[in-house]
Each structure stands twice: as C-alpha cells, then as structure tokens.
Amino acid sequence: MRKIPPRLAVVFFATGILIGCGNSKPGSGQKPGESQPSIETSEDNMKFVLTSSAFKEGESIPGKYTCDGEDISPPLSWTSAPAGTKCFALVVDDPDAPGGTWVHWVVFDIPPGVSSLRENVLPKDELPDGTLQGKNDFRKIGYGGPCPPGGTHRYFFKLYALDEVLPLKAGITKADLVKAMDGHIMAQTQLMGRYSH
C-alpha cells in the first residue's frame, strides 16, 4: 500500500472538510442536526429566484397571511427554473419556534410548467393541476400561517426544482419529502419573511 505524501494528505483533508460542510448554509433556516436534502451549488441554482408580491426578502409578512388575519397562503412566483425540471416542491418553516423548526406548509409534485402559486391555495390533498399537499405541524393539510408565541420569527419559503416526479402520496410530512428529494434537487431558492404579533 502506497503512502500519501504529507502535502497531498493535507489537500485531501481540506477538500473533505469543504465537501462535508457544503450543505450547511448560513441563514437557511436549518437548525444543527436537522435533516435536509443534499444539493450542489450550480449556475442554475444562482438563477432560480422565488418572490412574492405580498412581501420582499426579509420584510414583514402581512397579517392577512397569518393566524391574526385570514390565515391564507401568500402569492408566490418563480423564474429561471433549470431545463429538465420534472416538478417543484415547496416547504415553509419557522426555525425560531421554541420547540425546534415548525413546519407551516408542504407542497410537492408541482408541474414543471407552473411558475406560481396563487394567493389562498385551498387546503386540499390534490389541486386541479395535480399538485399535492402534505401535512404541516398543525397536523393539517395545506398552509398554516405564521403564529409565533412571542417575538419576531423568520419564515423560510424554500422552493426546489427536481429531476423527477416523487413517488409520494398527499399527506406526507416534511421529513418524508426531504428524504424523497435527496439526490434529485437540480436547484433551490428561498424567500424569507418575518412576523410578530
């Protein structure tokens, strides 16, 4: 067995650190130890953008979309999804919840030709275009708006472009979705809004 020269050993070790830390992005709404799908940084990922006409990145989410208002989902739209995208998935969660990350919305199998979700997506297992919804941490299907017990919380709307339609049924959890998406994410984008009572 050949020995690795000291200089190469250092290079391999440093490379391993970079690869091992590649999925840990600051400000991503991910808590240490929480599972997340793997994704490679790419040009497609840089172009993929998620926005809302209701609020901008880092701004306060209007009360209409929270438990203090109508508690309906905000309008969302996205651009520049990578070529070859077979479907999209969306997860909305709050990493600032007292007991750990709280999931507010799980949506998946959004058709590749779709580039937006209208305001007030109904809490149904399946939407007319075939989009499926999972169960949030309120134990309900569909969207559950921000409802922090105190202070200002951050809400991350994370959209994934996938290279295959997932073999999942409506009513699954975020954990189920994350597991199924692993290895199939072509690009990811996110929008963060804040809210306090």
Buried (B, 14 or more C-beta within 10 A) or exposed (E): EEEEEEEEEEEEEEEEEEEEEEBEBEEBBBEEEBEBBEBEEEEBBEEBBBBBEBBEEEBBBBBBBBBBEBBBBBBBBBEEBBEEBBBBBBBBBBBBBEEEBBBBBBBBBBBBEBBBBEBBBEBEEEBEEEBBBBBBBBEEBBBBBBBBEEEEBBBBBBBBBBBEBBEBEBEBBBEBBBEBBEEBBBBBBBBBBBBEB
